């Protein structure tokens, strides 16, 4: 969490810290603010805002030293000479009778102050600054009260604030569990164990981790399936997994005759880890129990007591909400991925003709989107090739894509016309039969010629141009046949273009996610794709397509990507005339 000095703290973290710490700070009879390791204000009380003449919004997320700390003449002071920061760096409690803080109106507040270290997590410390207006009579700040009661309470609240921030910042279950481990070990325990209830009702020991000399280590041999949950077992873990209250446990708890596979594994856990004391609490989601969290101590000599149960339950409450959210996201993603697999077609098999396709969803979207490819036979036995992009990368875009793909198939099949005529009529019909606003697309017809070569006829509706790469590594964009995108209803007639594909050449159809980047121009992306395709064309088609996706796609791309590659066969002897229909060479 430590940031470069001066970097803004995340708004969600500030809001969480202020919500939890602010109420505790308000119990002080003085102004108080908490800062993190970069001296950024993360929480303050109402009295601090009044004394400093600044609102919470003016203070939260700001550097406290730069904003507040002043010399007696009102001038800023170097950090190296600031007594408050000196005390923090030394890890000391320091109190001074007279110091100076800048008010919001530019005047100086002369104040008595105290600074004391404050621990947020095992990895991060901050500081608490308590101050009140200078009193010549010498009224002191309540140091003993802060250390005896308020400071431990602030540290507890800081841990809960960081737990909320860390666990809600990910939608990945495994990442959430890793973050949970790092928050509680070794600050609260030497060992942490997480048992989860799967959607099928089985118990999975997902995490057994401990502090190993300053780093977190997993005990893979202790993780795995715990079989089913016993319905009547009175032992602590079984009760927690059924949603009962939190319980303390020791090795002696599981020394009697085991009543389940869970009890056997619990005895093995205590023996293998050397835990002398543990506390076990259920992890509850919004609708059901998701699992249980066990904290254990082996090196720390103090056993857990019932006074620590409320903190553990606060942590598991936040963990349950985060895991519930992550599981819901994973279920939605699985549904979306299944939907996308069914929306994208299987490529037909054409003797001698190589075909490969890839679809990659947007990194931060619903794992579906509006990009698509299609390949299908037409009545005259030519092959229709399609690459298209409906604006957006979410379920709405995917639904629009499915509509366009199916309608286009029907138009292309029923109208024995050049691609430009098919797309013109298709475009005219769109506003009447779909909800799609704008889209781009290439429709092509690929057919073998009597001389053994292959011919592509296509029209381009506002889409990035096809790329043709010859066997010897020459790569050129097919820029003819270009027209406006779908949905404009401009009434401009589209045109067709024709190109002969040399033997063993590779045609690359792609969507803009392969070449667009927020940090570079589209020309840069097109040139990168051209160079990569020329360099990789000697690879077999499947590995060529994979490598193209890996190397050409910008690392900062935030759009989905579809790619369709076609590799034509070597030249065959000329075919005899066959009439209007054209067949693939045998």
FINUDO-661571 format. One record per residue (C-alpha): x, y, z. Coordinates in steps of 0.25 Angstrom, whole numbers, padded with zeros to 4 digits, always signed. Layout:
! FINUDO-661571
XYZ/...
***
This chain:
! FINUDO-661571
+0000+0000+0000/+0012+0009+0002/+0011+0019-0009/+0021+0030-0015/+0020+0042-0006/+0009+0052-0012/+0001+0041-0019/-0014+0042-0017/-0020+0031-0008/-0031+0023-0015/-0045+0030-0012/-0051+0017-0007/-0040+0014+0003/-0041+0028+0008/-0056+0027+0010/-0055+0014+0017/-0044+0019+0026/-0052+0032+0030/-0064+0024+0032/-0058+0014+0042/-0047+0023+0049/-0055+0036+0049/-0065+0031+0059/-0054+0026+0069/-0046+0039+0067/-0058+0047+0070/-0058+0042+0085/-0045+0050+0087/-0047+0063+0093/-0037+0069+0083/-0034+0070+0069/-0028+0057+0062/-0024+0052+0049/-0018+0039+0044/-0008+0038+0033/-0002+0026+0025/+0013+0024+0022/+0013+0035+0012/+0007+0044+0022/-0006+0045+0014/-0018+0048+0023/-0027+0036+0023/-0037+0040+0034/-0040+0052+0044/-0050+0056+0054/-0059+0068+0054/-0051+0075+0064/-0039+0075+0055/-0047+0081+0044/-0052+0092+0053/-0038+0095+0058/-0032+0095+0045/-0043+0103+0038/-0044+0092+0027/-0054+0082+0022/-0052+0067+0022/-0051+0068+0007/-0040+0078+0007/-0032+0069+0017/-0034+0055+0012/-0024+0050+0002/-0015+0062+0004/-0001+0062+0009/-0002+0066+0024/+0012+0072+0025/+0011+0080+0012/-0003+0085+0016/-0002+0087+0031/+0012+0087+0037/+0018+0101+0039/+0029+0109+0045/+0026+0120+0055/+0027+0130+0044/+0017+0123+0036/+0027+0118+0026/+0027+0103+0021/+0038+0094+0027/+0046+0083+0021/+0042+0069+0025/+0056+0066+0031/+0053+0077+0041/+0039+0074+0044/+0038+0069+0059/+0025+0061+0056/+0031+0054+0044/+0044+0051+0052/+0036+0044+0063/+0028+0036+0052/+0041+0032+0045/+0047+0028+0059/+0035+0020+0062/+0033+0028+0075/+0022+0035+0083/+0026+0050+0084/+0018+0061+0090/+0021+0076+0089/+0014+0088+0096/+0015+0097+0085/+0014+0095+0070/+0008+0102+0058/-0002+0098+0047/-0007+0105+0035/-0022+0108+0036/-0031+0109+0023/-0032+0124+0023/-0016+0125+0023/-0015+0128+0038/-0007+0120+0048/-0012+0111+0059/-0003+0110+0071/-0005+0096+0077/+0000+0086+0086/+0001+0073+0079/+0004+0058+0081/+0008+0048+0070/+0008+0033+0072/+0010+0021+0063/-0002+0014+0057/-0002+0001+0051/-0012-0002+0039/-0007-0016+0035/+0005-0024+0037/+0012-0017+0025/+0007-0003+0027/+0009+0007+0039/+0004+0021+0039/+0002+0031+0050/-0008+0038+0059/-0007+0053+0062/-0015+0058+0073/-0015+0073+0076/-0022+0085+0083/-0021+0100+0083/-0009+0104+0091/-0012+0107+0106/-0002+0115+0114/-0007+0108+0126/+0000+0095+0120/-0012+0086+0119/-0006+0073+0114/-0012+0063+0104/-0017+0049+0109/-0005+0041+0105/-0009+0029+0115/-0023+0029+0110/-0019+0028+0095/-0010+0017+0098/-0018+0009+0108/-0031+0009+0100/-0033+0018+0087/-0020+0014+0080/-0023-0001+0080/-0037+0002+0076/-0032+0011+0064/-0023-0001+0060/-0035-0010+0060/-0043-0001+0052/-0031+0002+0042/-0030-0013+0040/-0045-0014+0037/-0044-0002+0027/-0033-0009+0020/-0040-0022+0020/-0052-0016+0013/-0043-0008+0003/-0034-0020+0000/-0045-0031-0002/-0055-0022-0009/-0045-0018-0019/-0044-0032-0026/-0054-0041-0033/-0045-0053-0033/-0048-0063-0021/-0033-0068-0020/-0028-0053-0020/-0038-0050-0009/-0033-0061-0001/-0019-0057-0003/-0022-0043+0001/-0029-0048+0014/-0017-0057+0018/-0007-0045+0016/-0017-0036+0025/-0017-0045+0037/-0004-0052+0037/+0004-0049+0045/-0003-0038+0051/-0014-0046+0058/-0009-0061+0056/+0002-0070+0051/-0007-0078+0043/-0019-0076+0035/-0028-0087+0029/-0040-0085+0020/-0050-0096+0017/-0061-0093+0006/-0074-0100+0003/-0074-0103-0012/-0087-0101-0020/-0089-0116-0019/-0089-0116-0004/-0075-0122-0002/-0064-0116+0007/-0051-0111+0001/-0039-0107+0010/-0035-0096+0000/-0024-0089+0009/-0014-0093+0019/-0004-0082+0021/+0006-0077+0031/+0016-0067+0034/+0030-0073+0030/+0040-0063+0034/+0033-0051+0028/+0027-0057+0016/+0014-0065+0014/+0016-0080+0011/+0005-0090+0007/+0004-0104+0013/-0001-0111+0000/-0001-0124+0007/-0012-0120+0017/-0021-0114+0006/-0031-0122-0002/-0045-0128+0000/-0051-0130+0014/-0063-0138+0008/-0077-0135+0012/-0082-0127+0024/-0087-0135+0036/-0101-0130+0040/-0100-0132+0055/-0085-0131+0059/-0083-0122+0071/-0069-0120+0068/-0065-0105+0065/-0062-0105+0050/-0074-0114+0047/-0083-0104+0055/-0076-0092+0048/-0079-0098+0034/-0093-0100+0038/-0094-0085+0041/-0093-0086+0057/-0086-0076+0065/-0071-0075+0066/-0063-0084+0075/-0049-0085+0082/-0042-0098+0079/-0029-0105+0084/-0022-0118+0080/-0030-0125+0091/-0043-0121+0084/-0040-0132+0074/-0033-0143+0082/-0046-0151+0084/-0052-0161+0075/-0054-0154+0061/-0069-0153+0057/-0065-0149+0043/-0055-0147+0032/-0054-0133+0036/-0050-0136+0050/-0039-0145+0045/-0034-0134+0037/-0035-0124+0048/-0026-0133+0057/-0016-0135+0046/-0016-0119+0044/-0013-0117+0059/-0002-0127+0059/+0005-0122+0046/+0004-0108+0049/+0007-0108+0064/-0004-0098+0067/-0007-0098+0082/-0019-0088+0081/-0029-0085+0070/-0042-0078+0067/-0052-0082+0057/-0063-0073+0051/-0073-0076+0040/-0072-0068+0027/-0086-0064+0023/-0091-0058+0010/-0104-0051+0007/-0112-0064+0006/-0104-0075+0011/-0091-0080+0019/-0079-0080+0009/-0069-0086+0018/-0061-0084+0031/-0048-0076+0035/-0039-0082+0045/-0028-0073+0051/-0017-0081+0059/-0005-0078+0068/+0007-0086+0069/+0019-0076+0071/+0011-0065+0078/+0010-0070+0092/-0003-0063+0096/-0015-0072+0094/-0028-0067+0087/-0039-0062+0096/-0053-0059+0094/-0050-0044+0094/-0044-0046+0080/-0056-0053+0074/-0063-0040+0071/-0051-0035+0062/-0051-0048+0055/-0066-0048+0052/-0064-0034+0047/-0054-0039+0037/-0061-0051+0033/-0074-0043+0031/-0066-0034+0021/-0059-0047+0015/-0073-0053+0013/-0078-0041+0005/-0066-0041-0004/-0066-0056-0007/-0081-0055-0010/-0078-0044-0020/-0067-0051-0026/-0074-0064-0027/-0086-0057-0033/-0077-0051-0043/-0070-0064-0047/-0084-0070-0049/-0088-0059-0058/-0075-0060-0066/-0077-0075-0068/-0091-0072-0073/-0085-0061-0082/-0074-0070-0087/-0084-0081-0090/-0092-0071-0098/-0080-0066-0106/-0076-0080-0110/-0090-0083-0115/-0091-0070-0122/-0077-0072-0130/-0078-0082-0141/-0070-0095-0144/-0062-0093-0156/-0065-0102-0168/-0055-0112-0173/-0050-0109-0188/-0040-0118-0194/-0027-0111-0196/-0031-0098-0190/-0026-0094-0176/-0035-0087-0166/-0033-0082-0152/-0040-0072-0143/-0039-0066-0129/-0048-0058-0120/-0042-0051-0108/-0052-0043-0099/-0049-0029-0093/-0041-0030-0081/-0051-0023-0072/-0064-0026-0078/-0074-0038-0077/-0065-0048-0086/-0075-0046-0097/-0075-0034-0107/-0079-0029-0121/-0067-0035-0129/-0070-0047-0138/-0065-0055-0150/-0073-0065-0159/-0070-0074-0170/-0081-0082-0177/-0084-0088-0191/-0093-0080-0201/-0102-0087-0211/-0092-0086-0222/-0082-0093-0213/-0074-0081-0211/-0069-0078-0197/-0075-0065-0190/-0065-0059-0180/-0069-0049-0170/-0062-0041-0159/-0070-0030-0151/-0071-0021-0139/-0084-0016-0132/-0080-0005-0123/-0078-0009-0108/-0073-0021-0101/-0084-0025-0092/-0096-0034-0093/-0104-0024-0101/-0093-0023-0111/-0093-0039-0112/-0108-0039-0114/-0107-0029-0125/-0095-0037-0131/-0104-0050-0131/-0115-0042-0138/-0106-0037-0149/-0099-0050-0151/-0112-0058-0153/-0119-0047-0162/-0106-0046-0171/-0106-0061-0173/-0120-0060-0178/-0118-0049-0187/-0105-0054-0193/-0111-0068-0195/-0124-0063-0201/-0118-0052-0210/-0108-0057-0221/-0102-0043-0222/-0088-0037-0220/-0084-0034-0206/-0087-0019-0208/-0101-0021-0212/-0104-0031-0200/-0098-0021-0190/-0106-0009-0196/-0119-0017-0194/-0115-0022-0181/-0111-0008-0176/-0125-0003-0181/-0132-0013-0173/-0125-0012-0160/-0132+0000-0153/-0145-0008-0156/-0142-0021-0150/-0131-0019-0140/-0127-0010-0129/-0113-0009-0133/-0108+0006-0135/-0094+0005-0142/-0086-0006-0147/-0074-0009-0156/-0072-0021-0165/-0065-0028-0176/-0073-0038-0185/-0065-0046-0195/-0067-0057-0205/-0055-0067-0206/-0055-0076-0218/-0045-0085-0226/-0042-0080-0240/-0040-0090-0252/-0025-0087-0252/-0024-0093-0238/-0022-0080-0231/-0033-0074-0221/-0040-0061-0223/-0046-0052-0212/-0057-0042-0215/-0061-0033-0203/-0067-0020-0199/-0063-0012-0186/-0073-0005-0177/-0064+0004-0169/-0056-0007-0164/-0040-0008-0163/-0035-0014-0176/-0032-0028-0178/-0017-0032-0178/-0011-0041-0189/+0002-0048-0186/+0009-0056-0197/+0018-0068-0194/+0031-0060-0196/+0027-0050-0185/+0021-0038-0193/+0009-0032-0185/+0000-0022-0191/-0014-0017-0187/-0025-0018-0197/-0031-0004-0196/-0040-0005-0208/-0055-0007-0206/-0056+0002-0194/-0069+0009-0191/-0076+0015-0179/-0080+0007-0167/-0094+0001-0164/-0105+0009-0158/-0102+0023-0164/-0113+0022-0174/-0106+0031-0183/-0111+0025-0196/-0097+0024-0202/-0095+0012-0211/-0084+0002-0207/-0074-0004-0216/-0067-0017-0218/-0052-0020-0219/-0046-0033-0225/-0032-0039-0222/-0025-0052-0226/-0019-0059-0214/-0005-0064-0217/-0002-0079-0214/+0000-0081-0199/-0003-0067-0196/-0010-0064-0183/-0022-0054-0182/-0024-0048-0168/-0037-0042-0164/-0038-0035-0151/-0045-0025-0142/-0040-0012-0137/-0036-0018-0123/-0024-0024-0130/-0018-0011-0135/-0024+0001-0126/-0017+0006-0114/-0021+0018-0105/-0006+0022-0105/-0003+0020-0120/-0009+0024-0134/-0017+0014-0142/-0006+0015-0152/+0004+0010-0142/-0005-0002-0139/-0007-0005-0154/+0008-0004-0156/+0011-0013-0144/+0001-0024-0149/+0007-0023-0163/+0021-0025-0158/+0017-0037-0149/+0009-0044-0159/+0021-0043-0169/+0030-0048-0159/+0021-0060-0154/+0015-0065-0167/+0025-0077-0168/+0018-0083-0156/+0007-0093-0157/-0007-0086-0158/-0011-0089-0143/+0002-0084-0137/+0002-0072-0147/-0011-0068-0142/-0007-0070-0127/+0006-0062-0129/-0001-0051-0136/-0011-0049-0124/+0000-0050-0115/+0010-0040-0122/+0001-0030-0129/-0010-0028-0119/-0006-0015-0111/-0004-0018-0096/-0013-0006-0092/-0024-0011-0101/-0038-0010-0094/-0046-0016-0105/-0050-0030-0110/-0043-0036-0122/-0047-0045-0133/-0037-0051-0143/-0040-0060-0155/-0028-0065-0163/-0029-0072-0177/-0018-0079-0183/-0020-0083-0198/-0013-0096-0203/-0002-0098-0213/-0005-0095-0228/-0012-0107-0235/-0013-0110-0249/-0024-0102-0257/-0038-0108-0255/-0047-0111-0267/-0059-0101-0268/-0071-0105-0259/-0082-0095-0262/-0086-0085-0253/-0083-0092-0240/-0069-0093-0235/-0063-0104-0227/-0051-0105-0218/-0040-0113-0224/-0039-0127-0220/
***
